[in-house]
Amino acid sequence: MGITSATRHKPSGDHQSDTTAQPHLPQGTGRQRAATQGTDLQRERILQAAAQLFAAQGYANTTMAQIVRDLGVTKPFVYYYFRDKQEIFETLSWRPAVDCFTALDFAATDPRRASEKVLEGIERLIRATVSHHPVAFFPYREPQVYRPEYIAAQKKLAHHFYDLLCPLLEEARRDGDLDFDETKITALAACSLPGFLYSWYRPGGRLSPDEVVAELTKLASRVIGLRTKN
Protein backbone atom coordinates (compact mmCIF):
# COMPACT_ATOMS: atom_id res chain seq x y z
CA MET A 1 0.00 0.00 0.00
CA GLY A 2 2.67 3.53 -1.02
CA ILE A 3 1.41 6.97 -1.49
CA THR A 4 1.19 8.10 -5.09
CA SER A 5 -1.46 9.76 -7.21
CA ALA A 6 -3.58 6.63 -7.52
CA THR A 7 -7.28 7.18 -8.14
CA ARG A 8 -9.23 6.53 -4.98
CA HIS A 9 -11.88 3.80 -5.10
CA LYS A 10 -15.04 5.20 -3.56
CA PRO A 11 -17.35 2.92 -1.59
CA SER A 12 -20.78 2.69 -3.16
CA GLY A 13 -24.17 1.13 -2.62
CA ASP A 14 -25.45 -0.49 0.55
CA HIS A 15 -21.98 -1.55 1.71
CA GLN A 16 -20.87 2.03 2.35
CA SER A 17 -20.52 2.67 6.07
CA ASP A 18 -18.46 4.51 8.64
CA THR A 19 -15.63 1.98 8.33
CA THR A 20 -13.57 4.39 6.23
CA ALA A 21 -13.59 7.20 8.79
CA GLN A 22 -10.05 8.05 9.82
CA PRO A 23 -9.22 6.85 13.35
CA HIS A 24 -9.87 9.47 16.01
CA LEU A 25 -6.81 11.50 16.83
CA PRO A 26 -6.13 12.97 20.27
CA GLN A 27 -7.35 16.46 21.05
CA GLY A 28 -4.89 19.15 20.03
CA THR A 29 -4.07 17.58 16.70
CA GLY A 30 -2.59 20.53 14.89
CA ARG A 31 -4.16 24.00 15.03
CA GLN A 32 -6.02 23.79 11.74
CA ARG A 33 -9.76 24.14 12.25
CA ALA A 34 -11.26 24.16 8.74
CA ALA A 35 -9.93 22.59 5.54
CA THR A 36 -9.69 24.69 2.40
CA GLN A 37 -8.13 24.06 -0.98
CA GLY A 38 -5.03 25.91 0.19
CA THR A 39 -4.69 24.04 3.46
CA ASP A 40 -5.25 20.72 1.70
CA LEU A 41 -2.34 21.51 -0.62
CA GLN A 42 -0.09 22.35 2.31
CA ARG A 43 -1.05 19.15 4.12
CA GLU A 44 -0.16 17.21 0.98
CA ARG A 45 3.24 18.90 0.81
CA ILE A 46 3.98 17.77 4.34
CA LEU A 47 2.71 14.24 3.75
CA GLN A 48 4.73 13.76 0.58
CA ALA A 49 7.95 15.01 2.17
CA ALA A 50 7.43 12.85 5.25
CA ALA A 51 6.59 9.78 3.15
CA GLN A 52 9.93 9.94 1.39
CA LEU A 53 11.83 10.27 4.68
CA PHE A 54 9.91 7.46 6.38
CA ALA A 55 10.50 5.22 3.37
CA ALA A 56 14.21 5.99 3.18
CA GLN A 57 15.20 5.82 6.84
CA GLY A 58 12.29 4.48 8.87
CA TYR A 59 10.00 6.01 11.46
CA ALA A 60 12.38 6.10 14.41
CA ASN A 61 15.16 7.76 12.43
CA THR A 62 12.89 10.45 10.98
CA THR A 63 12.37 13.60 13.03
CA MET A 64 10.03 16.53 12.69
CA ALA A 65 13.15 18.67 12.29
CA GLN A 66 14.12 16.69 9.20
CA ILE A 67 10.63 17.01 7.73
CA VAL A 68 10.73 20.76 8.37
CA ARG A 69 14.17 21.05 6.79
CA ASP A 70 13.15 19.13 3.67
CA LEU A 71 10.11 21.37 3.25
CA GLY A 72 12.05 24.57 3.86
CA VAL A 73 9.48 25.79 6.40
CA THR A 74 9.29 26.37 10.14
CA LYS A 75 8.15 23.89 12.80
CA PRO A 76 5.00 25.91 13.62
CA PHE A 77 4.01 25.54 9.96
CA VAL A 78 3.99 21.72 10.25
CA TYR A 79 2.40 21.71 13.70
CA TYR A 80 -0.43 23.83 12.35
CA TYR A 81 -1.54 20.79 10.31
CA PHE A 82 -0.31 17.82 12.34
CA ARG A 83 0.10 17.14 16.04
CA ASP A 84 3.28 15.07 15.64
CA LYS A 85 5.06 12.69 13.31
CA GLN A 86 2.94 9.74 14.46
CA GLU A 87 -0.16 11.49 13.18
CA ILE A 88 1.60 12.08 9.87
CA PHE A 89 2.62 8.41 9.70
CA GLU A 90 -0.89 7.19 10.47
CA THR A 91 -2.48 9.61 8.01
CA LEU A 92 -0.20 8.31 5.28
CA SER A 93 -0.96 4.70 6.18
CA TRP A 94 -4.72 5.14 6.38
CA ARG A 95 -5.15 6.06 2.72
CA PRO A 96 -3.93 2.77 1.22
CA ALA A 97 -5.77 0.85 3.95
CA VAL A 98 -9.05 2.42 2.83
CA ASP A 99 -8.34 1.87 -0.85
CA CYS A 100 -7.45 -1.78 -0.29
CA PHE A 101 -10.23 -2.73 2.08
CA THR A 102 -13.06 -0.99 0.19
CA ALA A 103 -12.12 -2.79 -3.02
CA LEU A 104 -15.26 -4.94 -2.83
CA ASP A 105 -17.72 -2.13 -2.13
CA PHE A 106 -19.87 -2.70 -5.20
CA ALA A 107 -23.40 -1.38 -5.50
CA ALA A 108 -26.05 -3.76 -4.18
CA THR A 109 -27.68 -3.62 -7.61
CA ASP A 110 -24.53 -4.77 -9.43
CA PRO A 111 -25.83 -7.66 -11.60
CA ARG A 112 -22.51 -9.38 -12.34
CA ARG A 113 -21.63 -12.91 -11.30
CA ALA A 114 -19.95 -13.34 -7.94
CA SER A 115 -16.74 -14.58 -9.56
CA GLU A 116 -16.43 -11.36 -11.58
CA LYS A 117 -16.77 -9.27 -8.45
CA VAL A 118 -14.24 -11.40 -6.59
CA LEU A 119 -11.65 -11.04 -9.34
CA GLU A 120 -12.20 -7.31 -9.73
CA GLY A 121 -12.04 -6.76 -5.99
CA ILE A 122 -8.78 -8.67 -5.62
CA GLU A 123 -7.33 -6.83 -8.63
CA ARG A 124 -8.32 -3.51 -7.03
CA LEU A 125 -6.67 -4.50 -3.76
CA ILE A 126 -3.47 -5.45 -5.54
CA ARG A 127 -3.50 -2.29 -7.67
CA ALA A 128 -4.02 -0.11 -4.60
CA THR A 129 -1.06 -1.75 -2.88
CA VAL A 130 1.20 -1.19 -5.89
CA SER A 131 0.04 2.33 -6.64
CA HIS A 132 0.44 3.45 -3.03
CA HIS A 133 4.13 2.50 -2.92
CA PRO A 134 5.99 3.01 -0.58
CA VAL A 135 3.43 4.01 2.05
CA ALA A 136 1.32 0.87 1.64
CA PHE A 137 4.21 -1.13 3.07
CA PHE A 138 4.68 0.90 6.26
CA PRO A 139 2.43 -1.44 8.31
CA TYR A 140 4.53 -4.44 7.25
CA ARG A 141 7.81 -2.71 8.04
CA GLU A 142 6.94 -0.98 11.30
CA PRO A 143 3.73 -2.35 12.84
CA GLN A 144 4.86 -1.26 16.30
CA VAL A 145 4.39 2.43 15.47
CA TYR A 146 0.59 2.52 15.39
CA ARG A 147 -1.69 3.42 18.29
CA PRO A 148 -4.22 0.84 19.51
CA GLU A 149 -7.01 3.06 18.17
CA TYR A 150 -5.48 3.00 14.72
CA ILE A 151 -4.97 -0.76 14.77
CA ALA A 152 -8.58 -1.29 15.84
CA ALA A 153 -9.85 0.91 13.01
CA GLN A 154 -7.70 -0.92 10.47
CA LYS A 155 -8.98 -4.29 11.72
CA LYS A 156 -12.52 -3.02 11.34
CA LEU A 157 -11.77 -2.14 7.72
CA ALA A 158 -10.21 -5.55 7.09
CA HIS A 159 -13.21 -7.33 8.61
CA HIS A 160 -15.47 -5.25 6.36
CA PHE A 161 -13.51 -6.49 3.33
CA TYR A 162 -13.50 -10.17 4.29
CA ASP A 163 -17.16 -10.05 5.33
CA LEU A 164 -17.87 -9.21 1.70
CA LEU A 165 -15.28 -11.48 0.11
CA CYS A 166 -16.10 -14.78 1.82
CA PRO A 167 -19.81 -14.88 0.85
CA LEU A 168 -18.88 -13.91 -2.72
CA LEU A 169 -16.35 -16.74 -2.87
CA GLU A 170 -18.93 -19.23 -1.68
CA GLU A 171 -21.52 -17.95 -4.14
CA ALA A 172 -19.03 -18.22 -6.99
CA ARG A 173 -18.22 -21.79 -5.92
CA ARG A 174 -21.92 -22.66 -5.97
CA ASP A 175 -22.12 -21.13 -9.45
CA GLY A 176 -19.37 -23.53 -10.53
CA ASP A 177 -16.92 -20.70 -11.32
CA LEU A 178 -14.42 -21.36 -8.49
CA ASP A 179 -12.92 -24.52 -7.02
CA PHE A 180 -11.52 -24.35 -3.47
CA ASP A 181 -12.05 -26.01 -0.08
CA GLU A 182 -11.69 -23.72 2.95
CA THR A 183 -13.26 -20.32 2.32
CA LYS A 184 -11.40 -18.22 4.90
CA ILE A 185 -8.03 -19.80 4.16
CA THR A 186 -8.56 -19.27 0.44
CA ALA A 187 -9.55 -15.64 0.97
CA LEU A 188 -6.54 -14.93 3.18
CA ALA A 189 -4.14 -16.73 0.85
CA ALA A 190 -5.30 -14.88 -2.26
CA CYS A 191 -5.24 -11.47 -0.60
CA SER A 192 -1.88 -12.00 1.10
CA LEU A 193 -0.09 -12.02 -2.26
CA PRO A 194 0.38 -8.22 -2.47
CA GLY A 195 1.73 -8.22 1.08
CA PHE A 196 4.91 -9.90 -0.14
CA LEU A 197 5.59 -6.92 -2.40
CA TYR A 198 7.06 -4.90 0.45
CA SER A 199 10.21 -7.04 0.49
CA TRP A 200 11.00 -6.83 -3.22
CA TYR A 201 8.84 -4.42 -5.23
CA ARG A 202 10.51 -1.31 -6.60
CA PRO A 203 8.97 1.10 -9.13
CA GLY A 204 11.01 1.15 -12.31
CA GLY A 205 11.80 -2.55 -12.14
CA ARG A 206 11.68 -5.02 -15.02
CA LEU A 207 7.90 -5.19 -14.88
CA SER A 208 5.74 -2.09 -15.03
CA PRO A 209 3.22 -1.50 -12.22
CA ASP A 210 0.41 -2.66 -14.51
CA GLU A 211 2.33 -5.84 -15.35
CA VAL A 212 2.96 -6.55 -11.65
CA VAL A 213 -0.76 -6.12 -10.95
CA ALA A 214 -1.64 -8.43 -13.84
CA GLU A 215 0.80 -11.14 -12.72
CA LEU A 216 -0.36 -11.08 -9.11
CA THR A 217 -4.02 -11.08 -10.14
CA LYS A 218 -3.35 -14.12 -12.32
CA LEU A 219 -1.73 -15.89 -9.36
CA ALA A 220 -4.65 -14.95 -7.11
CA SER A 221 -7.10 -16.40 -9.64
CA ARG A 222 -5.27 -19.72 -9.34
CA VAL A 223 -5.41 -19.59 -5.55
CA ILE A 224 -9.20 -19.20 -5.61
CA GLY A 225 -9.50 -21.95 -8.22
CA LEU A 226 -10.93 -19.96 -11.10
CA ARG A 227 -12.37 -22.35 -13.65
CA THR A 228 -11.45 -21.47 -17.22
CA LYS A 229 -14.21 -21.46 -19.77
CA ASN A 230 -13.64 -23.77 -22.75
N, C-alpha and C positions, 0 to 999 in steps of 0.2 A: 504494500500500500504506500509511494513517494509523492511529493507534492508538486504537480505540474499543472498545466492548463487543461486538464482533462475535463470533458463535459460532465457535469453532475447528472446522475440519474435521479429523477424526482419520483418519490413514492406516489402511487396513484390508486384510485379505486378504494374498495372497502378495507384494504390492508393498511392504509395510511393511519398512523397513530402518533402518539407522543414519544415513540421509541427513538426518534432521531433528534430529540432535543438535547442540546449540549449539556453535559453534566454540570450541576450547580457548582459555581465557584465561590470561594469564601467572600464575605463582605469586604469591601475595600479593593476589589479587583480593578485596578487602574482608576483614573479619575474621569474617564469618558462617560458621559451620561446619555447621549443620543448619537446614533450612527448617521452619518451623511456620506455622500459620495466621496467627499474629500477625506473624511476620517477612515473610510473603508480602504482607500488607496494607501493611506499611511500605515494602517494595520498590516496590509499586504506587504508593504516594504519591509516591515519588521519581521514578519513571518518568513519571508523568502530569505532574508539575510541569516536569520537564526537557523533555518532548515539546513543551509549549506554548512554552517559551523557544527551543528549537531551531527550531521552526516560525516563530516571529515574527522572530528576529534571526540565525539561522544558527548553525552549530557554532562557528566561530572567535570570534564575538562573545558567546558564552554561556560563563560561567565557573561553576565550582563554587560560588563565593561567591554568585552570583545564584541558583543553585538552592537553596542553603541559606537565603538570605533569603526567597525565595518560600514555602518550606516552614515557615519560622519555627522552624528547628532549628539545631543546631550542626554544624560540619564533621565532627567525629568520628561523628555520627549517620549521615551519608551515607556516609562512608568505611567504616563497619561493613558496609555492603551492597554497595558498589561501589568498585573500585580507583581509578577516575578517570572523567572525563566521556566518554572514548572508549568505555569499557565500557558506560556508560549508553546512549550513542548506538547501539552495535552491538546491545545487548540489545533496544532499541526496534525496530531495523530487522529483526532476525531473525524476529520474530513474523509480520509480513506476508509475509516471504519463504517461511516454512514453509507458511502458509495458501495462498498462491498456487501454489507448486510441488508441493503434495500434492493438488491439486484433481482429479487423475485417478487417485487411489489407490482404485480400486473393488475390491471382493472378486473373487477369481479366478472365483468361481461366479456372478457377476452375469450373468444370461442376456440382457440387453438387446442390441439391435443396436449396432454400433460407432458409428454416427452419433449415437445417443442419448447415448452416453457422451461422445463428443467435444463435443457441444453443452452437456451438463451441466458438463463439466470447464471449458470456456471460460467459461461463465456463472459458475462458482464462482471462477475466477481474477479475473474482472472484479469480482464482488461483494466479494471479499476486498480488492482494491485500493481500492475506494470506501469500504468500511466501516472500513478502517484509515487513513483520512485523519486527520492529515497525514503520519503517520510513513511510510506506504508510499512517499512521494515523496522521502524523504531520499536514497536512492541515486541518483536522477536529479539532484537539486540539488547534492549534495556527494559525488561518488564518490571524491574524493581522501582522504576521512577514514579509510576502512576499512583495517585491517591486511591484509597478504597472506593470512594464515590465514583471515580472515573472507571475503575475496573468493573464495578457493579453495573454501570450504565452500558459499558461495552458488552458485558455478558447478556444484558437484556436485549441488545441489538442482535447478538448472535443467536439467542433463543428465538427471536422473531424470525430470523432467516431460516433456521432449521425447522421451525414449526410450519413453515410453508413448504420447504423442500421435501420433507419426509412423506407427507400425504401425496404430493405430486409424483414422487418416485413410485409409491405403491399403486397409484392410479395408472401410471404408465406401464407398470408391470402387468396389471390386470388387462390393459389394452393389448398386451403382447408386444410392446415396443422395447421393453427393457428386460434384461435377464440378470438377476442378482438374488442373493439369499437374505442377508441381514440388512435391513433398511438403514438403521442408524450408522452402522459401520461403513456401509457403502457411501452414505452421504458424507461422513467425515473424511473418508479416504479420498473421494473425488475432490472435495473442497480444500483438502490440505495440500494439493499439488502446488498452488501458487505460493504457499508458505516457504517452500524450499528455495524460492527465488532469492531470498535475502542473502544467501551464502554465495551465490555465483552470478546473479544477473547484473549486467552493467549496460547502460544505454550506449549505443555505438558499437555493440559487439557484432559478431558474424551475422546473427539474425536480427532483423528489424523488430521493433516492438510488436507490430502486427503479426509477424511470423512467429514470435514467441507465444503470443496469445493463441494463434491457430494451432500450434503444436501441443500446447498444454490442454486446450479444449479437446483436441483429438484423443489425447491420453485419458482425459476425464470421461469421454464417451465410452472408452473401453472399460474403465472402472465400473461404470453404471450398467454395463452390458447392453449397450445400444445394439439393437438388431438391425442389420442392413437390409434394405428392401431389394429384392431381386427384380 
